Amino acid sequence: MELIIDKISHRYGDTPVLEGIDLHLRDGEIICIIGPSGCGKSTLLRIVGGLERPESGQVLVAGEAPAGSLNPLTYIFQDFALLPWRTVEGNVSLVLEDHGIRGGKARAIIDDVLRRTKLSDFRKALPRQLSGGMKQRVAIARALAVNPAVMLMDEPLSALDSQTRELLLDDLVELWSRERFSACYVTHNLAEAVRLGHKIVVLSRRPGRVRQVVEIDMPLAERPERQAELEETQRHLWNLMREEARAADRELADVD
Ligand SMILES: Nc1ncnc2c1ncn2[C@@H]1O[C@H](COP(=O)(O)OP(=O)(O)OP(=O)(O)O)[C@@H](O)[C@H]1O
């Protein structure tokens, strides 16, 4: 399934937030969206996920969702959004229960996603017994359980310490390498973007417009060993963002 984001513009009251965003997400591709604070990254993701209706433009879906997909566009939040009174498997089974899937069929899906996220040994644990990284793996397992066509990830690693972030980045790459998924991934972290993104979309300050789409034609699995090349791309991204970020900062200071 492909996503075509076609001339999306949006405003809140008198404040324009997004302007004329055109993007194309191909099947099995990860697009990272970066840009200065307040430029509309999360708004764009909410519009893509259908949680908000844009003022103009449209999100088109081309092709079929994967067989058995319960929720083609599935969110993963920064704060994990787990139910504290449910175990790991209970949190995953919740999304299946919502679709009337129980018993043996649910057990098979839960076993599969817990294995893929390396959580099989922790299925009976409660969220409070888990580290931050493990909690986010539960959130990823829960998203995988609905077999999404596209995962919409809003700064999924930003609540984690840097070591845990590194481990989860490795996990995400391993997961993608074994079974490709498509994702729109919002992040502030340029290192994360060059590690995961096939395309990196740089937005301007608010109202967010696409400044540049940088493609990285390097297999995800090779990236840790080819840091020097990636650092060059990262520098290029920062050069694109620096002035925008500074101006956005000044604007925020004016408001306050
Ligand atoms: N529901 C809303 N009502 C009014 N204004 C909003 C709403 N949601 C976001 N905004 C404003 O729209 C702008 C874009 O917000 P958004 O959260 O999409 O930006 P962002 O790029 O994700 O920001 P950050 O990088 O800081 O997370 C901001 O100025 C924000 O204050």
The ligand as a Gaussian input file, in Angstrom:
#p B3LYP/6-31G(d) Opt

LIG

0 1
 N       -5.111000      21.331000      18.580000
 C       -4.435000      22.465000      18.387000
 N       -5.035000      23.664000      18.475000
 C       -4.363000      24.807000      18.265000
 N       -3.046000      24.877000      17.953000
 C       -2.403000      23.705000      17.854000
 C       -3.038000      22.443000      18.061000
 N       -2.112000      21.449000      17.892000
 C       -0.961000      22.077000      17.593000
 N       -1.112000      23.410000      17.574000
 C       -0.090000      24.410000      17.225000
 O        0.283000      24.129000      15.883000
 C        1.679000      24.264000      15.695000
 C        2.257000      22.955000      15.185000
 O        2.179000      21.972000      16.227000
 P        2.781000      20.518000      16.070000
 O        2.657000      19.851000      17.397000
 O        2.175000      19.864000      14.893000
 O        4.303000      20.847000      15.732000
 P        5.596000      19.926000      15.847000
 O        6.449000      20.277000      14.684000
 O        5.186000      18.507000      16.014000
 O        6.225000      20.490000      17.190000
 P        7.339000      19.868000      18.156000
 O        8.542000      19.661000      17.310000
 O        7.565000      20.945000      19.173000
 O        6.764000      18.599000      18.729000
 C        2.235000      24.703000      17.031000
 O        2.346000      26.107000      17.014000
 C        1.191000      24.254000      18.036000
 O        1.179000      25.099000      19.163000

